[in-house]
Amino acid sequence: MSARFEIGAVIPVYNSERSVEAVVRGFLNFADDAGISCRVMLVDDKSTDRSAEILDRMAMADGRVTAVHLSQNSGQQAALLCGLALAAGDCRYLLTMDDDLQHPVQVAGQLYARIQEGYDLVYAIPYGEERPLCRKAGSLLRDILFSLCTAKPRGVRVSSFRMMTAELAQKICAEHRQFIYLSASAFRYAPKTATLFYRQQKRAYGSSGYSLRKLAGVYGNLFRYYTVPGALLCPKGQGAPYQIASIVERGGCYGETDGSRRFQLPEERADCRAQAWTSNRSD
């Protein structure tokens, strides 16, 4: 069955009320200008600001946008997995990008052009950015772990700005892990991988939510769940790394009860009556 959409953009969202609308508008404008059919999957990782409300407005105004709300803060990787699982069946390619305006939409076009050369996975790697010491240390630790723990091809670097085929995304989503790290899972399937480089944009709002302690926790789990020695420490059993509380689309609002079944929620739910999101783009 052919895909309904050429590109599905999966954007994990956490406390980005000042930037997420511009991120979505920029991607949709890029897709419209290029004549590319697309959808956007926004996964709210239990934000504490107005992000959830903004996502609902966008979803109710544009049929290409879906807002997904997780029941608890589950982390960027889990939010990405959730979005991929919901979008992979409808899209030919899956794009993952951040919610803070540091991933330029024009680079998404470069990713799209490159993956059509026959790659399964293409990463966009920033250069020239000024990052906090904890992020530099975290990236170094990640690269060391990836070299030791995964089948990452030599010379390939990873980032959260990437495009993959729907087939690869579906393989990743079929895994049942209590902890997920997308790139580590992807390299288990020996994808044909490429990288391209772009100049990092300055962060327009706020600062990174990652601390050295959080990064150490993430990469500790990477060792624990993706290496043979670490597997000996893993708890037995399988479990989903996230749980969906609700899904908002133009057609209505839904809740999720068992990981697969959606049902219509009462119309009086406030988030079902979100006001229309007004785009700066004229139709």
Secondary structure by P-SEA (a helix, b strand, c coil): ccccccbbbbbbbccccccaaaaaaaaaaaaaaacccbbbbbbccccccaaaaaaaaaaaccccbbbbbbcccccaaaaaaaaaaaccccccbbbbbbccccccaaaaaaaaaaaaccccbbbbbbccccccaaaaaaaaaaaaaaaccccccccccccccccccaaaaaaaaacccccccaaaaaaccccbbbbbbbbbcccccccccccaaaaaaaaaaaaacccaaaaaacccbbbbcccccccccccbbbbbccccbbbbcccccccccccbbbbcccc
